Amino acid sequence: MNWTNTISYFFGGVFLANAIPHIVSGMMGRAFQSPFAKPSGEGLSSSTVNIVWGFFNVVVAYLLIVHVGNFDLHSIPDILTMGMGGFLIALYSARHFGKFHGGNSPTP
């Protein structure tokens, strides 16, 4: 695997994982933070905006994972690279959005 594939698979994992909260929030009819809110990434966007943003993330992930290099689901390096991108954005998102939704210091 060359460095172009590595970077592409990593960011493909980032976009794929980022799509999840936007699509789920949108499907549940809930507002959620998005880059289009005021202030960006902190304010809430409508459920419709989140669906559109989530599916945009899926398309970008697909392009990065499937159309760059030769991604192989049976290749541990390919899966680990994509998974690491997804894991790191998920960890960042948990901390960032936790401050808005009480997830950083839950109360019993």
DSSP file (Angstrom, degrees, kcal/mol; ACC not computed):
  #  RESIDUE AA STRUCTURE BP1 BP2  ACC     N-H-->O    O-->H-N    N-H-->O    O-->H-N    TCO  KAPPA ALPHA  PHI   PSI    X-CA   Y-CA   Z-CA
    1    1 A M              0   0    0      0, 0.0     2,-0.1     0, 0.0    68,-0.0   0.000 360.0 360.0 360.0 127.6    0.0    0.0    0.0
    2    2 A N     >  -     0   0    0      1,-0.1     4,-2.2     4,-0.0     3,-0.2  -0.400 360.0-101.7 -89.6 171.5    1.5    3.4   -1.0
    3    3 A W  H  > S+     0   0    0      1,-0.2     4,-2.5     2,-0.2     5,-0.2   0.808 119.0  58.3 -65.6 -30.8    1.1    6.6    0.9
    4    4 A T  H  > S+     0   0    0      2,-0.2     4,-2.3     1,-0.2    -1,-0.2   0.931 109.6  44.2 -63.4 -44.9   -1.6    8.0   -1.4
    5    5 A N  H  > S+     0   0    0     -3,-0.2     4,-3.1     2,-0.2     5,-0.3   0.915 111.9  53.8 -63.9 -42.8   -3.8    5.0   -0.6
    6    6 A T  H  X S+     0   0    0     -4,-2.2     4,-2.3     1,-0.2    -2,-0.2   0.936 112.1  43.0 -58.6 -49.0   -3.0    5.2    3.1
    7    7 A I  H  X S+     0   0    0     -4,-2.5     4,-2.5     1,-0.2     5,-0.2   0.912 115.2  50.3 -63.9 -42.8   -4.1    8.9    3.3
    8    8 A S  H  X S+     0   0    0     -4,-2.3     4,-2.0    -5,-0.2    -2,-0.2   0.917 112.4  45.6 -63.5 -44.9   -7.2    8.2    1.1
    9    9 A Y  H  X S+     0   0    0     -4,-3.1     4,-2.1     2,-0.2    -1,-0.2   0.885 111.9  53.0 -66.7 -38.9   -8.3    5.2    3.2
   10   10 A F  H  X S+     0   0    0     -4,-2.3     4,-1.7    -5,-0.3    -2,-0.2   0.957 114.3  40.4 -60.2 -51.9   -7.7    7.2    6.5
   11   11 A F  H  X S+     0   0    0     -4,-2.5     4,-2.6     1,-0.2    -1,-0.2   0.786 109.6  60.3 -72.5 -25.6   -9.8   10.1    5.4
   12   12 A G  H  X S+     0   0    0     -4,-2.0     4,-2.4    -5,-0.2    -1,-0.2   0.913 106.2  48.1 -61.5 -42.2  -12.4    7.8    3.8
   13   13 A G  H  X S+     0   0    0     -4,-2.1     4,-2.5     2,-0.2     5,-0.2   0.870 109.6  53.3 -64.0 -37.8  -12.8    6.4    7.4
   14   14 A V  H  X S+     0   0    0     -4,-1.7     4,-2.3     2,-0.2    -2,-0.2   0.954 112.8  42.6 -61.2 -50.8  -13.1    9.9    8.7
   15   15 A F  H  X S+     0   0    0     -4,-2.6     4,-1.4     2,-0.2    -2,-0.2   0.880 113.8  52.1 -65.4 -38.0  -15.9   10.8    6.3
   16   16 A L  H  X S+     0   0    0     -4,-2.4     4,-0.8     1,-0.2     3,-0.3   0.937 113.1  43.1 -64.6 -46.4  -17.7    7.5    6.7
   17   17 A A  H >< S+     0   0    0     -4,-2.5     3,-0.7     1,-0.2    -1,-0.2   0.870 110.9  56.4 -67.3 -35.9  -17.7    7.8   10.5
   18   18 A N  H 3X S+     0   0    0     -4,-2.3     4,-0.8     1,-0.2    -1,-0.2   0.787  99.3  61.5 -66.9 -26.3  -18.7   11.5   10.3
   19   19 A A  H 3X S+     0   0    0     -4,-1.4     4,-2.6    -3,-0.3     5,-0.3   0.832  90.6  71.0 -66.9 -31.6  -21.7   10.6    8.2
   20   20 A I  H <X S+     0   0    0     -4,-0.8     4,-2.7    -3,-0.7     5,-0.3   0.925  98.2  41.3 -58.8 -55.6  -23.3    8.4   11.0
   21   21 A P  H  > S+     0   0    0      0, 0.0     4,-2.4     0, 0.0     5,-0.2   0.862 116.5  50.9 -65.4 -31.2  -24.3   11.1   13.6
   22   22 A H  H  X S+     0   0    0     -4,-0.8     4,-2.3     2,-0.2    -2,-0.2   0.935 114.3  41.9 -70.0 -44.9  -25.6   13.4   10.9
   23   23 A I  H  X S+     0   0    0     -4,-2.6     4,-2.8     2,-0.2     5,-0.2   0.928 117.1  47.8 -67.4 -44.3  -27.8   10.7    9.1
   24   24 A V  H  X S+     0   0    0     -4,-2.7     4,-1.7    -5,-0.3     6,-0.2   0.940 113.9  46.4 -63.7 -46.8  -29.0    9.3   12.4
   25   25 A S  H  <>S+     0   0    0     -4,-2.4     5,-2.8    -5,-0.3     4,-0.3   0.927 114.2  49.0 -60.1 -44.3  -29.9   12.7   13.9
   26   26 A G  H ><5S+     0   0    0     -4,-2.3     3,-1.3    -5,-0.2    -2,-0.2   0.913 110.0  50.0 -62.1 -43.2  -31.6   13.7   10.6
   27   27 A M  H 3<5S+     0   0    0     -4,-2.8    -1,-0.2     1,-0.3    -2,-0.2   0.796 109.3  52.4 -66.9 -27.3  -33.6   10.4   10.4
   28   28 A M  T 3<5S-     0   0    0     -4,-1.7    -1,-0.3    -5,-0.2    -2,-0.2   0.488 116.3-116.9 -84.8  -2.8  -34.7   11.0   14.0
   29   29 A G  T < 5 +     0   0    0     -3,-1.3     2,-0.4    -4,-0.3    -3,-0.2   0.730  68.8 139.2  75.9  21.6  -35.9   14.5   13.1
   30   30 A R      < -     0   0    0     -5,-2.8    -1,-0.3    -6,-0.2     2,-0.2  -0.779  54.6-121.6-104.0 143.3  -33.4   16.1   15.5
   31   31 A A        +     0   0    0     -2,-0.4     2,-0.3    -3,-0.1    15,-0.2  -0.507  37.4 176.5 -72.8 149.6  -31.3   19.1   14.9
   32   32 A F  E     -A   45   0A   0     13,-1.7    13,-2.9    -2,-0.2    10,-0.1  -0.979  35.7 -83.4-152.2 157.9  -27.5   18.6   15.2
   33   33 A Q  E     +A   44   0A   0     -2,-0.3    11,-0.2    11,-0.2     7,-0.1  -0.320  52.1 162.7 -62.5 144.2  -24.4   20.6   14.8
   34   34 A S    >   -     0   0    0      9,-0.7     7,-2.4    19,-0.0     3,-1.4  -0.957  54.2 -99.4-152.1 169.3  -23.0   20.9   11.3
   35   35 A P  T 3  S+     0   0    0      0, 0.0     5,-0.1     0, 0.0    -2,-0.1   0.674 119.2  60.6 -65.0 -14.3  -20.6   23.1    9.4
   36   36 A F  T 3  S+     0   0    0      4,-0.1     4,-0.1     3,-0.1     8,-0.1   0.498  85.6  96.1 -93.3  -4.6  -23.6   25.1    8.1
   37   37 A A  S <  S-     0   0    0     -3,-1.4     8,-0.1     6,-0.2     5,-0.1  -0.316  86.1 -86.9 -80.2 166.5  -24.8   26.2   11.5
   38   38 A K  S    S+     0   0    0      6,-0.3     6,-0.2     1,-0.3     2,-0.1  -0.981 123.2  27.5-115.7 121.0  -24.0   29.6   13.1
   39   39 A P  S >> S-     0   0    0      0, 0.0     4,-3.0     0, 0.0     3,-2.3   0.662 114.9-111.4 -70.5 152.0  -21.5   29.4   14.7
   40   40 A S  T 34 S+     0   0    0      1,-0.3    -2,-0.1     2,-0.2    -4,-0.1  -0.228  96.0   4.5 -55.6 128.0  -20.1   26.6   12.5
   41   41 A G  T 34 S+     0   0    0     -7,-2.4    -1,-0.3     2,-0.2    -8,-0.1   0.394 130.5  59.2  79.4  -4.0  -19.8   23.3   14.2
   42   42 A E  T <4 S+     0   0    0     -3,-2.3    -2,-0.2    -8,-0.3    -1,-0.1   0.684  88.5  69.3-121.6 -43.1  -21.5   24.6   17.4
   43   43 A G  S  < S-     0   0    0     -4,-3.0    -9,-0.7    -9,-0.2     2,-0.3  -0.233  88.5 -98.9 -72.9 169.6  -24.9   25.8   16.4
   44   44 A L  E     -A   33   0A   0     -6,-0.2    -6,-0.3   -11,-0.2     2,-0.3  -0.708  28.7-159.1 -96.2 142.2  -27.7   23.5   15.3
   45   45 A S  E     -A   32   0A   0    -13,-2.9   -13,-1.7    -2,-0.3    -8,-0.1  -0.821  32.7 -93.8-110.5 156.6  -28.7   22.6   11.8
   46   46 A S     >  -     0   0    0     -2,-0.3     4,-2.0   -15,-0.2   -14,-0.2  -0.122  33.6-109.0 -64.6 164.5  -32.1   21.2   10.8
   47   47 A S  H  > S+     0   0    0      1,-0.2     4,-1.9     2,-0.2     5,-0.1   0.862 120.1  54.1 -62.9 -35.3  -32.6   17.5   10.4
   48   48 A T  H  > S+     0   0    0      2,-0.2     4,-2.3     1,-0.2    -1,-0.2   0.925 106.9  49.7 -65.7 -44.7  -32.9   17.9    6.6
   49   49 A V  H  > S+     0   0    0      1,-0.2     4,-2.8     2,-0.2     5,-0.2   0.897 110.1  52.5 -60.0 -39.6  -29.5   19.7    6.4
   50   50 A N  H  X S+     0   0    0     -4,-2.0     4,-2.7     2,-0.2    -1,-0.2   0.868 106.8  51.5 -67.5 -35.7  -28.0   16.9    8.5
   51   51 A I  H  X S+     0   0    0     -4,-1.9     4,-2.6     2,-0.2     5,-0.2   0.950 113.0  45.4 -62.1 -48.3  -29.3   14.2    6.1
   52   52 A V  H  X S+     0   0    0     -4,-2.3     4,-2.0     1,-0.2    -2,-0.2   0.930 115.7  46.3 -61.7 -45.7  -27.8   16.1    3.1
   53   53 A W  H  X S+     0   0    0     -4,-2.8     4,-2.0     1,-0.2    -1,-0.2   0.900 112.1  51.5 -64.8 -40.7  -24.5   16.6    4.9
   54   54 A G  H  X S+     0   0    0     -4,-2.7     4,-1.8     1,-0.2    -2,-0.2   0.922 111.2  46.1 -62.4 -44.9  -24.4   13.0    6.1
   55   55 A F  H  X S+     0   0    0     -4,-2.6     4,-2.2     2,-0.2    -1,-0.2   0.834 108.4  56.4 -70.4 -30.8  -25.0   11.6    2.6
   56   56 A F  H  X S+     0   0    0     -4,-2.0     4,-2.4    -5,-0.2    -1,-0.2   0.922 107.0  50.6 -60.9 -42.9  -22.4   14.0    1.2
   57   57 A N  H  X S+     0   0    0     -4,-2.0     4,-2.6     1,-0.2    -2,-0.2   0.881 108.1  52.4 -61.7 -39.1  -20.0   12.4    3.7
   58   58 A V  H  X S+     0   0    0     -4,-1.8     4,-2.7     2,-0.2    -1,-0.2   0.919 109.7  48.9 -62.8 -43.7  -20.9    8.9    2.5
   59   59 A V  H  X S+     0   0    0     -4,-2.2     4,-2.4     2,-0.2    -2,-0.2   0.922 112.4  47.3 -63.1 -44.7  -20.3    9.9   -1.1
   60   60 A V  H  X S+     0   0    0     -4,-2.4     4,-2.6     2,-0.2     5,-0.2   0.921 112.4  50.3 -63.2 -43.0  -16.9   11.4   -0.3
   61   61 A A  H  X S+     0   0    0     -4,-2.6     4,-2.8     1,-0.2     5,-0.3   0.930 110.1  50.5 -59.8 -45.7  -16.0    8.3    1.8
   62   62 A Y  H  X>S+     0   0    0     -4,-2.7     4,-2.8     1,-0.2     5,-0.8   0.931 111.5  47.6 -57.5 -47.6  -17.0    6.0   -1.1
   63   63 A L  H  X5S+     0   0    0     -4,-2.4     4,-1.1     1,-0.2    -1,-0.2   0.912 115.4  44.8 -62.5 -42.6  -14.8    8.0   -3.5
   64   64 A L  H  <5S+     0   0    0     -4,-2.6     4,-0.3    -5,-0.2    -2,-0.2   0.880 121.9  36.3 -69.7 -37.9  -11.8    8.0   -1.2
   65   65 A I  H  <5S+     0   0    0     -4,-2.8     6,-0.5    -5,-0.2    -2,-0.2   0.907 128.3  28.7 -83.5 -43.5  -12.1    4.3   -0.3
   66   66 A V  H  <5S+     0   0    0     -4,-2.8    -3,-0.2    -5,-0.3     5,-0.2   0.816 122.7  43.4 -92.0 -33.0  -13.3    2.6   -3.5
   67   67 A H  S  <<S+     0   0    0     -4,-1.1     2,-0.5    -5,-0.8    -3,-0.1   0.441 100.9  70.7-101.0   1.8  -11.9    4.8   -6.2
   68   68 A V  S    S-     0   0    0     -4,-0.3     3,-0.3    -5,-0.1    -1,-0.1  -0.977 111.8 -30.6-115.2 123.7   -8.4    5.5   -4.9
   69   69 A G  S    S-     0   0    0     -2,-0.5     2,-0.2     1,-0.2    -4,-0.0  -0.351  96.5 -60.5  70.7-152.4   -6.1    2.5   -5.0
   70   70 A N        -     0   0    0     -2,-0.0    -1,-0.2     2,-0.0    -4,-0.1  -0.645  54.4-158.1-134.6  74.3   -7.5   -1.0   -4.6
   71   71 A F        -     0   0    0     -6,-0.5     2,-0.5    -3,-0.3     3,-0.0  -0.287   7.5-164.1 -59.8 133.7   -9.1   -1.2   -1.2
   72   72 A D    >   -     0   0    0      3,-0.1     3,-1.9     1,-0.1     7,-0.3  -0.974  19.5-154.8-126.5 118.0   -9.4   -4.8    0.0
   73   73 A L  T 3  S+     0   0    0     -2,-0.5    -1,-0.1     1,-0.3    -2,-0.0   0.702  99.7  55.1 -62.2 -18.8  -11.8   -5.8    2.8
   74   74 A H  T 3  S+     0   0    0     -3,-0.0     2,-0.7     4,-0.0    -1,-0.3   0.463  85.9  97.2 -92.6  -2.6   -9.5   -8.8    3.5
   75   75 A S    <>  -     0   0    0     -3,-1.9     4,-2.4     1,-0.2     5,-0.2  -0.787  60.6-158.5 -91.6 114.9   -6.4   -6.6    3.9
   76   76 A I  H  > S+     0   0    0     -2,-0.7     4,-3.0     1,-0.2     5,-0.3   0.909  92.6  52.1 -60.6 -43.7   -5.7   -5.8    7.5
   77   77 A P  H  > S+     0   0    0      0, 0.0     4,-2.2     0, 0.0    -1,-0.2   0.908 110.8  48.5 -60.2 -39.5   -3.6   -2.7    6.7
   78   78 A D  H  > S+     0   0    0      2,-0.2     4,-2.2     1,-0.2     5,-0.2   0.944 115.4  43.8 -63.1 -47.7   -6.4   -1.3    4.6
   79   79 A I  H  X S+     0   0    0     -4,-2.4     4,-3.1    -7,-0.3     5,-0.2   0.906 114.0  50.0 -65.5 -43.3   -9.0   -2.0    7.3
   80   80 A L  H  X S+     0   0    0     -4,-3.0     4,-2.5    -5,-0.2    -1,-0.2   0.895 110.7  50.1 -63.6 -39.9   -6.8   -0.6   10.1
   81   81 A T  H  X S+     0   0    0     -4,-2.2     4,-1.7    -5,-0.3    -2,-0.2   0.950 115.7  41.3 -64.1 -49.1   -6.0    2.5    8.2
   82   82 A M  H  X S+     0   0    0     -4,-2.2     4,-2.1     1,-0.2    -2,-0.2   0.921 115.9  51.1 -63.4 -44.1   -9.7    3.2    7.4
   83   83 A G  H  X S+     0   0    0     -4,-3.1     4,-2.9     1,-0.2    -2,-0.2   0.855 106.0  54.7 -62.7 -36.5  -10.7    2.2   10.9
   84   84 A M  H  X S+     0   0    0     -4,-2.5     4,-2.6     2,-0.2    -1,-0.2   0.899 107.6  50.1 -66.1 -39.9   -8.1    4.5   12.5
   85   85 A G  H  X S+     0   0    0     -4,-1.7     4,-2.0     2,-0.2     5,-0.2   0.934 114.2  45.0 -60.7 -45.7   -9.6    7.4   10.6
   86   86 A G  H  X S+     0   0    0     -4,-2.1     4,-2.0     1,-0.2    -2,-0.2   0.906 113.5  49.9 -64.4 -42.4  -13.1    6.5   11.8
   87   87 A F  H  X S+     0   0    0     -4,-2.9     4,-2.6     2,-0.2    -2,-0.2   0.922 110.8  48.6 -63.0 -45.5  -11.9    5.9   15.4
   88   88 A L  H  X S+     0   0    0     -4,-2.6     4,-2.4     1,-0.2    -1,-0.2   0.897 112.9  46.0 -67.2 -40.2  -10.1    9.2   15.7
   89   89 A I  H  X S+     0   0    0     -4,-2.0     4,-2.7    -5,-0.2    -1,-0.2   0.874 113.0  51.8 -69.1 -34.2  -12.9   11.4   14.3
   90   90 A A  H  X S+     0   0    0     -4,-2.0     4,-2.3    -5,-0.2    -2,-0.2   0.919 111.2  46.9 -65.3 -42.9  -15.3    9.5   16.6
   91   91 A L  H  X S+     0   0    0     -4,-2.6     4,-1.7     2,-0.2    -2,-0.2   0.920 114.3  47.0 -64.8 -44.3  -13.1   10.2   19.6
   92   92 A Y  H  X S+     0   0    0     -4,-2.4     4,-3.0     1,-0.2    -2,-0.2   0.934 112.7  49.8 -61.5 -46.3  -12.8   13.8   18.6
   93   93 A S  H  X S+     0   0    0     -4,-2.7     4,-2.9     1,-0.2     5,-0.5   0.881 106.1  56.2 -62.3 -39.4  -16.5   14.1   18.0
   94   94 A A  H  X S+     0   0    0     -4,-2.3     4,-1.0     1,-0.2    -1,-0.2   0.916 114.4  39.0 -59.3 -43.7  -17.3   12.6   21.4
   95   95 A R  H  X S+     0   0    0     -4,-1.7     4,-0.8     2,-0.2    -2,-0.2   0.927 119.3  46.2 -72.0 -45.6  -15.2   15.2   23.2
   96   96 A H  H >< S+     0   0    0     -4,-3.0     3,-0.7     1,-0.2     4,-0.3   0.956 121.8  34.1 -65.3 -52.0  -16.3   18.1   21.0
   97   97 A F  H >X S+     0   0    0     -4,-2.9     4,-1.6     1,-0.2     3,-0.9   0.693 104.8  74.1 -79.7 -18.2  -20.1   17.4   21.0
   98   98 A G  H 3X>S+     0   0    0     -4,-1.0     4,-1.1    -5,-0.5     6,-1.1   0.811  89.5  59.8 -61.6 -29.7  -20.0   16.1   24.5
   99   99 A K  H <<5S+     0   0    0     -4,-0.8    -1,-0.2    -3,-0.7    -2,-0.2   0.752 110.3  41.7 -72.0 -21.3  -19.6   19.6   25.8
  100  100 A F  H <45S+     0   0    0     -3,-0.9    -2,-0.2    -4,-0.3    -1,-0.2   0.736 123.8  35.1 -92.0 -26.1  -22.9   20.6   24.1
  101  101 A H  H  <5S-     0   0    0     -4,-1.6    -2,-0.2     0, 0.0    -3,-0.1   0.276 110.4-106.9-116.4   9.0  -24.9   17.5   25.1
  102  102 A G  T  <5S+     0   0    0     -4,-1.1     3,-0.4    -5,-0.1    -3,-0.2   0.598  80.6 125.8  80.3  11.2  -23.5   16.7   28.5
  103  103 A G      < +     0   0    0     -5,-0.9    -4,-0.2    -6,-0.2    -5,-0.1   0.672  63.2  62.1 -78.9 -16.1  -21.5   13.6   27.4
  104  104 A N  S    S+     0   0    0     -6,-1.1    -1,-0.2     1,-0.2    -5,-0.1   0.756 121.9  17.3 -81.6 -23.8  -18.2   14.8   28.9
  105  105 A S  S    S-     0   0    0     -3,-0.4    -1,-0.2    -7,-0.3    -2,-0.1  -0.521  82.4-169.6-145.4  73.7  -19.4   14.9   32.5
  106  106 A P        -     0   0    0      0, 0.0    -3,-0.1     0, 0.0    -4,-0.1  -0.307  12.4-140.7 -66.7 147.8  -22.6   12.8   32.8
  107  107 A T              0   0    0     -5,-0.1    -2,-0.0     1,-0.1     0, 0.0  -0.864 360.0 360.0-108.6 144.5  -24.6   13.0   36.0
  108  108 A P              0   0    0      0, 0.0    -1,-0.1     0, 0.0     0, 0.0   0.508 360.0 360.0 -69.8 360.0  -26.2   10.0   37.6
